[in-house]
Amino acid sequence: MYRNFPVCINTMKITMPGVDVYYPAVYGLRNGCIEQRINNEIMNLAYKMIKEQGYYENPNTTITGYYEIKTNERGILSLVLNNYAFSGGAHGMTIMESLTFNIETGKSYSLKNLFKKDSDYVNVLSDIIKEQIAERDIPVIEEFDKISPDQYYYIADKALVVYFQLYELAPYAYGFPQFPISVYEIEDIIKEDGPLGKMLY
């Protein structure tokens, strides 16, 4: 049986010249190997983001980062890492990435893993997002067609939140476009034993 109570979180820090990045680490899990696997994946993502932002190519780059825990219940941990990099110019650049884990197994989930195998989740979610773009009058850079099969997402309470990077969908000033979708709206395609399935009840 999965744990109903939250997993314990420590705040870790990456400190290098010009870098001040915080990221979470879990502790107190019954299985030390699973705990290490989860923490390694989180840490690897934190370092990957630093690399992607050009830190090692440009010695003038400064990076600050923080994290948010979006879900920590019912055996599911969903978190977001945000990094802001500045290397000169009018403004810096922020990237946002996320991870979702089953803390009993250590498994992390891409978007497709949340849904039944033959479900048309890409089009189902894309149609909902199109409706939200219209309802919220979001100024898109170009007409939105559909999400990618491995689109960025996190889980928050009883919602799947699909999001886009800066400039990916809307102008910079709009920030990260985020689209919360109730688990009950997509209940028929959710994999029952996956992270969203655990949020249904």
C-alpha positions in Angstrom: 0.0 0.0 0.0 1.4 3.4 -0.9 2.0 6.0 1.7 -0.8 8.5 2.3 1.3 10.9 4.2 3.8 13.4 2.7 7.4 12.4 2.1 10.0 14.4 4.0 11.9 17.1 2.0 15.3 18.6 2.6 16.5 21.7 0.7 19.8 21.2 -1.0 22.0 23.9 -2.6 24.3 24.0 -5.6 27.0 26.6 -5.1 29.5 27.4 -7.8 30.8 30.8 -8.9 27.8 32.8 -10.1 25.4 29.9 -9.2 22.9 29.9 -6.4 20.4 27.1 -7.0 18.2 25.3 -4.5 16.6 21.9 -5.2 14.7 19.3 -3.0 15.9 16.0 -1.8 13.7 13.3 -0.2 14.6 11.5 3.0 13.2 8.9 5.4 11.9 6.5 2.7 11.8 2.8 3.8 13.9 1.8 0.7 17.2 3.6 0.6 17.9 2.6 -3.0 14.6 4.2 -4.1 15.3 7.3 -2.1 18.7 7.6 -3.8 17.3 7.0 -7.2 14.7 9.8 -6.7 17.3 12.2 -5.4 19.8 11.4 -8.2 17.1 12.2 -10.8 16.2 15.5 -9.2 19.9 16.5 -8.8 20.7 15.5 -12.4 17.9 17.7 -13.6 19.1 20.6 -11.6 22.6 20.3 -13.1 21.2 19.7 -16.6 19.3 23.0 -16.4 22.4 24.9 -15.4 24.2 23.4 -18.4 21.3 24.2 -20.8 21.4 27.8 -19.7 25.0 28.2 -21.0 26.8 28.4 -17.6 29.8 26.4 -18.8 30.1 28.3 -22.1 29.8 31.8 -20.8 31.8 32.7 -17.7 29.7 35.8 -17.2 26.5 33.8 -16.7 24.9 34.0 -13.2 22.1 31.5 -12.3 19.6 31.5 -9.4 17.1 28.7 -8.9 14.4 27.6 -6.6 11.9 24.8 -6.4 8.2 24.3 -5.6 6.5 21.1 -4.3 3.2 20.9 -6.2 2.0 17.5 -4.9 3.2 15.5 -1.9 0.4 13.1 -1.0 -1.0 9.7 -1.7 2.5 8.3 -2.6 3.0 10.9 -5.3 5.6 13.6 -5.4 5.4 16.3 -8.1 7.8 19.2 -8.2 9.0 22.1 -10.3 12.5 23.6 -10.7 12.8 27.2 -11.8 16.2 28.6 -13.0 16.9 32.2 -13.9 20.1 32.9 -15.9 21.5 36.3 -16.7 24.5 36.8 -19.0 23.9 40.4 -20.1 21.3 42.0 -22.4 17.9 43.4 -21.7 16.7 40.6 -19.5 17.7 37.1 -18.4 16.0 33.9 -19.3 14.1 31.6 -17.0 13.4 27.9 -17.6 11.1 25.6 -15.8 11.1 21.8 -15.6 9.3 19.3 -13.5 9.4 15.7 -12.2 6.6 13.4 -10.9 7.4 10.3 -8.9 5.8 7.4 -7.2 7.7 7.4 -3.9 7.0 3.7 -3.3 8.7 2.5 -6.5 10.9 5.5 -7.4 9.3 5.5 -10.9 9.2 8.9 -12.6 6.5 9.6 -15.2 6.5 11.3 -18.5 3.1 12.7 -19.7 2.3 9.6 -21.8 2.7 7.3 -18.7 -0.3 9.0 -17.0 -2.8 7.7 -19.5 -4.2 4.5 -20.8 -2.1 2.9 -23.6 -4.4 3.5 -26.5 -5.9 6.8 -25.3 -5.6 9.8 -27.6 -4.3 11.9 -24.8 -2.4 14.3 -27.0 -5.6 15.4 -28.9 -7.8 15.3 -25.8 -5.5 17.6 -23.8 -4.8 19.8 -26.8 -8.5 20.4 -27.4 -9.0 21.4 -23.7 -6.0 23.8 -24.0 -7.4 25.4 -27.2 -10.6 26.1 -25.3 -8.6 27.7 -22.4 -6.5 29.8 -24.8 -9.7 31.2 -26.2 -11.5 31.6 -22.9 -8.5 33.3 -21.2 -7.7 35.4 -24.4 -4.0 34.3 -24.3 -2.0 36.1 -27.0 -0.3 33.2 -28.7 2.8 33.8 -30.9 1.3 31.5 -33.6 -1.9 29.4 -33.7 -1.7 26.5 -31.3 -2.1 23.1 -32.9 -1.3 20.5 -30.3 1.0 19.6 -27.4 4.0 17.3 -27.8 3.6 13.8 -26.6 6.1 14.5 -23.8 4.9 18.0 -23.0 5.9 19.6 -19.7 3.5 19.0 -16.9 3.1 18.7 -13.1 0.3 17.6 -10.8 -1.2 20.0 -8.3 -4.0 18.8 -6.0 -6.6 17.2 -8.3 -5.4 18.8 -11.5 -2.9 18.0 -14.3 -1.1 21.3 -15.1 0.3 21.4 -18.7 2.7 24.2 -19.3 5.0 25.8 -21.9 8.4 27.4 -21.8 8.9 31.2 -22.3 8.4 32.1 -26.0 7.1 28.6 -26.8 3.4 29.6 -27.0 3.1 33.2 -25.9 5.2 36.4 -25.8 7.9 36.7 -23.0 5.8 39.1 -21.0 3.1 36.5 -20.5 5.5 34.2 -18.6 4.9 30.5 -18.6 1.5 29.6 -20.0 0.0 27.0 -17.7 -3.2 25.1 -18.2 -4.8 23.3 -15.2 -7.0 20.4 -16.2 -9.2 18.7 -13.6 -8.6 15.0 -13.3 -12.4 14.5 -13.5 -12.5 16.1 -16.9 -10.1 13.4 -18.3 -11.1 10.6 -16.0 -11.9 8.2 -18.8 -8.4 8.2 -20.2 -6.4 8.3 -17.0 -4.4 5.2 -16.1 -6.0 4.1 -12.8 -2.8 2.9 -11.2 -0.8 6.0 -12.2 -0.3 9.3 -10.4 -3.5 10.9 -11.7 -5.5 7.8 -10.9 -4.4 8.2 -7.2 -5.8 11.8 -7.3 -9.3 10.7 -8.3 -10.4 9.4 -5.0 
